Amino acid sequence: MKTIGLLGGMSWQSTAIYYDQINRMVEASLGGLHSARIVLVSVDFAEIVAAQRAGRWDLAGQRLAEG
C-alpha cells in the first residue's frame, strides 16, 4: 500500500473528516483491520490568518510549505 500525505489544520474538524473518510474507503476496499498509511501534518491556521491579514502572503505560503 502506498503512503498518502495529508496537510491539515485549516480546521482540525475538516482534517478529522478527511482522515475518517480515507480510512473508511480503505476499510471498504480491503476489509478487515486495514487502514490507510497516512503521514499527517497539521498547521496552526491562526498563524496563516494572521500572516494574511498583515499582507504577508509570503509568510502564509511559507508556513503552509513547512507544514
FENPE-V131493 format. One record per backbone hydrogen bond with DSSP energy under -1.0 kcal/mol. NH is the residue of the N-H (numbers start at 1). CO is the residue of the C=O. E is the energy in kcal/mol with one decimal. If there is no record, write none. Layout:
nh->NH co->CO e->E
nh->NH co->CO e->E
This chain:
nh->4 co->37 e->-2.7
nh->6 co->39 e->-2.8
nh->8 co->41 e->-3.3
nh->15 co->11 e->-1.8
nh->16 co->12 e->-2.2
nh->17 co->13 e->-1.7
nh->18 co->14 e->-2.3
nh->19 co->15 e->-2.5
nh->20 co->16 e->-2.6
nh->21 co->17 e->-2.8
nh->22 co->18 e->-2.6
nh->23 co->19 e->-2.0
nh->24 co->20 e->-2.3
nh->25 co->21 e->-2.2
nh->26 co->22 e->-2.0
nh->27 co->23 e->-2.5
nh->28 co->24 e->-2.5
nh->29 co->25 e->-2.1
nh->30 co->26 e->-3.1
nh->31 co->27 e->-2.4
nh->34 co->31 e->-1.6
nh->39 co->4 e->-2.7
nh->41 co->6 e->-2.4
nh->43 co->8 e->-2.3
nh->47 co->44 e->-1.4
nh->48 co->44 e->-1.0
nh->49 co->45 e->-2.6
nh->50 co->46 e->-2.3
nh->51 co->47 e->-2.0
nh->52 co->48 e->-2.3
nh->53 co->49 e->-2.8
nh->54 co->50 e->-1.5
nh->55 co->52 e->-1.8
nh->56 co->51 e->-2.9
nh->57 co->55 e->-1.2
nh->60 co->56 e->-2.1
nh->61 co->57 e->-2.5
nh->62 co->58 e->-2.1
nh->63 co->59 e->-2.7
nh->64 co->60 e->-2.0
nh->65 co->61 e->-2.5
nh->66 co->62 e->-2.3
nh->67 co->63 e->-1.4
